[in-house]
Amino acid sequence: MDLITLAADGLIPGAKPTKIPGLDGPVAEIFGYGLWLLILAGAGGAAFGVYKLAVSDKSRGGGGAEPFKWMGGGIAAVLLAGSLITILNGIAGS
């Protein structure tokens, strides 16, 4: 349990979700952490896409679209989670 607490405190910046009316307790906290983890996963996916683009086969026969799929998926996940965090903070009035 200490590893989970250490990882949550050290890796996820500012992941103390604002209480939403009608959604208090552990549900709000788990949902808030989930959104921050989605942002981290999206950033990881975008970074992996950049890595795949750097090491991909640049010849005409290579699969040139795959790195862009990774980058696009990662950026979409970051935008989705960021907009949900913004919407939920707006509902909570913070």
Secondary structure, 3 states (H helix, E strand, C coil): CHHHHHHHHHHCCCCCCCCECCECCHHHHHHHHHHHHHHHHHHHHHHHHHHHHHHCCCCCCCCCCHHHHHHHHHHHHHHHHHHHHHHHHHHHCC
